[in-house]
């Protein structure tokens, strides 16, 4: 099963993360980063996604 996480670029150098939880509901959170690369790293850390795009439960993630 592939899960999707999307980083939304907001005005004023702000970013938001939207992702599906294990029940298929959308979650959203503000990222404390001033660049897209910083937002991507923060999102990956928060979701526990490793270099192989897998989380601790073995779920595959696609970052958009």
C-alpha positions in Angstrom: 0.0 0.0 0.0 1.4 3.4 -0.9 0.5 6.4 1.2 0.7 10.0 -0.2 2.0 13.0 1.6 1.8 16.4 -0.1 3.7 19.6 0.8 1.6 22.7 0.1 3.5 25.9 -0.6 1.7 28.8 1.1 2.2 32.6 0.7 5.0 34.1 2.8 7.5 31.2 2.7 5.2 28.9 4.7 4.5 25.3 4.1 1.8 22.8 5.1 1.8 19.0 5.1 -1.3 17.0 4.1 -1.2 13.2 4.5 -3.5 10.3 4.9 -3.6 8.5 8.2 -4.0 4.8 8.7 -7.8 5.1 8.5 -7.7 7.0 5.2 -8.5 10.4 6.7 -6.7 13.5 5.6 -4.5 15.2 8.2 -2.9 18.6 7.9 -0.1 20.3 9.8 2.0 23.4 9.5 5.7 22.9 8.8 8.2 25.1 10.5 10.5 25.5 7.5 11.4 28.4 5.2 12.4 26.4 2.1 10.8 23.5 0.2 13.8 21.3 1.0 13.5 22.1 4.7 9.8 21.4 4.6 10.4 18.1 2.8 13.0 17.0 5.4 10.7 18.0 8.3 7.8 16.1 6.7 9.9 13.0 6.2 11.2 13.2 9.8 7.7 13.7 11.3 6.2 10.8 9.3 9.2 8.6 10.1 10.1 8.0 6.4 13.5 6.6 5.7 15.8 6.8 2.6 13.8 3.9 1.0 10.6 5.9 1.4 9.3 3.5 4.0 7.9 4.2 7.5 8.4 2.2 10.6 5.4 0.0 9.8 6.8 -0.8 6.3 4.4 1.5 4.4 5.6 3.0 1.2 5.3 6.8 1.0 5.1 9.0 -2.1 6.0 12.6 -1.4 4.4 15.2 -3.7 
